[in-house]
Amino acid sequence: MSTKKDKFSFKDKLYMSLALDLAKAREGLTGTNPSVGCVIVKNDQIISIGQTSYNGRPHAEHNAIKNCVDDLKGSKMYVTLEPCSHTGQTQPCTNLIIRSKISEVFYSIKDIDKRVRGKTYKTLKSRNIKVKIGLLKDRVNQFYLPYFFNRINNLPYVSGKIAISKNNLIYSKNKKKITNTLSDRFTHYLRLKNDSILISYKTLNIDNPKLNCRLKNMENFSPQRIILDNSLKMNTKSYLFKTANKDNTIIFYNKAHKLKILKFKRKKIKLIKSKIDKHKRFDISIIMKKLYNFGCRNLLVEGGNELTKNFLSQKIFNQFYLFKSSVKLPKKDDYIEFEGFNKLKYNYKKRFKINSNFGKDTVMLYKN
């Protein structure tokens, strides 16, 4: 097994770095399975690559082996996460590795899954395959933080996002646009990397959002829409209602008129009845558990003032993006000021760091 004294060559690091890039490219698109990257090398030449398939299967190692047209005997495999050694919906990747006569396997970190963790090393070594662990482990561990969080807590990894004007508004009736085009593109990137997106009916009724990914050629990877609507007050003429179906929309509600419920069910929307407190707010911790059971692993919250403040106060966010615009919005007629960080015991503001500058917009990132 790899020890602290083991040294990896520059080429080893290069191949694992490529495997990590492959994993990052599929982040958020592999269902309930982690995104893994794999590179196979022979005689210092890359002969195949693989990624976890969309929705999670087949695995990256399977794809790299099956896609290879060269003889794999004597080759080296570089994979970001410990290959599976248990039989699930597919045969173990270790079986494929052994049959292909790959001679050496580098995997960066052990899997947190108890069915896999530590078993792969013994399985491969028993067949005289060299195994090295720990290559680029710090970078790879950082990438898999959401996956570790999922497995340890049985909860989705939650990212928050809100855009505020220079004068701290998130909405103004006279001018709705806050951030610039570059910031908007990053928002769509966040939607691509999260399998689900959550808002309240209030935000829906004010903004009539689409909540889809509008990056070129990525529209089909738009996240599932989650709406909190305790009495089904969402506008049935809205884009989200018109485009809703059983696969793309979940609505959490508490109580509503039978005819209203019937109207939503005719659209085959998944309606989930859930308790509310005396302030008519849902128990977010219960909702997070239910979403995890529905297959949600990476959740983006694009809430308004109240919803964001609620998530912040309960420390639900694993990370939070604050988009700060250079534009001032008019405080006339109808407007909403962001108060999310006010009166919180936990000082979030001190933990924000500048993540990026998009033109005159600044994006601050907080991580739990």
N, C-alpha and C positions, 0 to 999 in steps of 0.2 A: 504493500500500500504506500501511497505517496506520503512523505514526511516533510518536515520543514527544511531538511537538508537537500531535498530534491530540487534540482534546477531545471526549469523548462527553457527550451531554446527560443530564440526570436521567432522562428517559423512556427513552433508550437503555439505561441501566443497569437501569432497572426491567424492561424487556422481557427483557434477558439474564438477570436474576436469576430471572424466572419460568421461562425456558428451563432454567436450572440446577436449579430445584426439580423440574421435570418429569423431568430426567435422574436426579436423586437418588431420585425415587419408584420408578424401575425398576432401581435399582442392585442388582446380583446376580441379576437375573431375565432377562438378555438373552443368555444362553449365552456363546459365545466372542466376541461383539461387544461393544464398549463401549456403555454406556447414554448416549443423547444426547437432549437436549431441544430443541424448536424452536417458535418463536412467529412468526406472520406478522401484520404490522400494515399498515393502509392508512388514510390520513387520520386518524392518531393513534387508531385503533380496532383492537383485536385482532380479526382475522377468522378466525383458525384457530390451533390448537396441535397439536403432535405429539410422540410419544415413540418411541424404539426399541421395536419389538414384542417381546413375550415370546419368548424363544429367539433374538432377534437380527434378525429380518426380518419385514416391511419396515422400512427405516430411518425415523428421526424425520421427516426432510424429506419423504420419500414420503408418510407418513401425514398430515402437516400439509397438503400440497398436495391430496391426494386427498379429504381430509375437508372442504375448504373449499367453500362453496356460493356465495361471492362471486367476482367477477371479480378475478383476481390481478394484472392488468396495473397496473404502477406501485406495487406494494406493496413492503414491506421484510421481509426474513427475518432473524431472530435465531436462531443455532444455536450450541450450546456447543462443538462440535468441527468441524473442517474437513470440509465435505461430500465424500463420495467422488466420485472422477472416473474410476474404473476399472470395467470390466465384470467382475462376479463372478457370483454366483448370481442377481443382479438387475441391471438397467441402472443406470448411474451416476446419482446424485442430481443432478449438475450438468446432465444432459440434461433432467430434469424441471423444474429451476429455469429453464433457458433457454426451454423450451417454454411455461412458464406466464407468461412476460413479467414476472417479478419484476424490479424495477429496481435493488434494492440488497440486498446480503447482508452481514450482520455475523456473523463467527464468531470465537469467543474465542481459540482456540489452534489451531496446526497439528497435524495428525494425525502420530503417530510412525510410522505404517505407510508404508513406502517407496513403495508403490503409489499413495499419495495425497499425501504431504507436499509442499506447495508447488505442486502442479499445478493445484489448484482455482482459485487466484488468476489464473493465466494463462488458464485456460479461460473463466472468467466475464468477465474483462476484455476478452478477444478478442471477446465478444458485447455489449460496451458496458454491462455490468452493473457498478455501483459495488461495490467490495469494501472492507470495513474489518475489520481484525484487531486483537485485543488487548483487547477490551472485557471487563472483570472477569477478566482473565487469571490473576491470583494465586489468586482463589477457584476458578476452573475448573481450573487446574493442580493444586491441592490435591485436588480431587475425582477427577481422573484418575490420581493416583499409582499405584493398583493396576493400572490398565490399562497405564501406562508400564512398570511392573515386569514385568508379563506379557510384553509385547512385547520388551523388552530382554533378559530372562533366560530366556524360554521356561519359566517356572515359575509355579505358582499364588502369589497373594498370600496369606500365611498369618497368620491372627489366632488368638491363644491366649486361653483363658479358664479361670479356675479360681476357686472360691469357698472361702474359708477362714474359720474361726470366730475369735472374739476370741483364743482360745488356740492358734491356728495349726493347727487340725485340718481335714482335708478329709473325714473320715469317722469316725463313731462308731456302733457297733452299736446303742446304746440310743437314739440320736436322729440320724436321717439329715438332717433339714431344717436347712439352714444359713442361707440368705438369705431375705429377705421376698418378698412378692408383687410388689412393684415391681421388684426385681432380677430376679425370674423372668420378668417381662414383657420386660425388656431382653434377657435371654438369648434369648428367642424372637424378638425383633427381630434379634439377631445371626444367628440361624439363617435368618431370612428373607433377609438380605442376603448370605448365603454359599451358593454352589451345592452345596457338599459339607461334610461334617462327619466328623471322624476321632476315633476312640477306640481303646483297646487292648481285647483280650478280657477282661483283668482287671477293668477298669472295667465292662464289660458284665456280667460274671458277678456282680459285687458289687452293682451298682445296678439291673440290668435296665432300662436307660433306653429311652425311645421315640425320642429325638433328632429329633423332628418340631417343626414350627412350630405353636404352638397359639394364635396371635393370631386373632381373629375374622375369618372369611372368607379367611384366608391359609393354611389347612391344605394346600392343593394345591401350595403353593410350598415345602414341606419339602425340606431338602437331601438329596442323595445320601449314603448312609451308607458310610464307609470304616472297615474294622476291621483292625487289626494282630493277627494270631493265628498265631504261627509253627508250631504243630502242631494247629491246629483244635480248640482246647479250649473254644471258646465253648459256652455252654449252649444246646442245641437246643430247649429249652422256653421260651427267652427270647422277648420281644416282637419283637426284631430278626430272629431266625431265622424265626419264624412268619410275619412280614410281608415277608420278603425275596423279591426277584425279580431278573431280569436287568437291570432298569432302575434299581433303587434301592439296590443293595448291591454293594460290591466288598470282597473279603477278600484281604489279602496273607498268604501262608503260606510255610513253608519245606519242611516234611516232615510227612506224616500217613499213617495207615493207609488202604489203598485203599478199604475199606468206608466210612470216614469221609468221604473225598473224594467217593465216589459219593453219599452222603447229601446233601452240600452241592450237588452238581451236579444232583441231582434237583429241587432248589428253583430251578435255573437261576441260582444266584448266580455272579457273575463271580469266579472264583478266579485269583489271580495269584501264581505261584511266584516267590519272591525270596530272595536270599542273606541270611544272618545272620552276625554276627561271633562271636568266642569267648564273648562275654557273652550270646549268644542274642538280640542286638538287630539289627533291620533297619538297612540303610544308608538313612537317611532321605532323603539327597540323590537316590538312585536312585528311591525311591518318589515323590518330588516330581516328577521328570521324567516318570515314567510317568503320574501323575495329570494332568499338563498335557496329555500326548498323548491322554488319554481325554476331554479337554474341560473339566477342572477349572480354573477361573480364580480363584475365591475360596474358600479353605479355612479352616474353623473347627476348631480343635483343642480338644476338651473332655476332656483327658486327666487321668489320675491323677498321683500323685507322680512315678513313674519316667519315664513318657512325657513329662510336662511338663519334667522336669529334663533329659532327653535333648535335647529341642527347644531348650531354653534354652542348653545347653552348646554346641550346634552353631550357635547364632545363626540358627535357621531362622525364628523369628517376625519378621514385619514389624511387628506390633503385638501387645500383650498386655494383656488386661483382668484385673485382680486385684480380685475382689469380697471386701471385708472386712466381715464381719458383726459386730454388737455382741453376738452370742450366744456363750456359752461352751458347748462340748460336753463331756460327761463322758469322762474318761480312764479308763474301766473296760472290762474284757474286751477286745473287739476295737476298735481305733481306728487311724487313719493320720494321722500328722503330716506337714505339707507341708515338704519340705526342698529345694524347687526352686532356691532362691537360694544355698544353702550350697556352699561350696568352689568357686565359679565365679570365674575370673580376671576376668571382665567384670562390673562392678558395675551390675547392673540396677536395684537399689533406688534409686540416686541419680537415675535417669532417669524414675522414675514421677511423674506429676502427677495430682492429683485431677481426675477427669473429670466425675463426678456424685455427688450424694448422693440415695439412694433411701431416704427415711425415715431409719432409724438405720444403714443399710448405706452404705458408701463404696465407690465404684468408682474404682480407680486405673488410669491408662492409661500404658503405655510404648510409644513408637514408635521403630523402628530408624532 
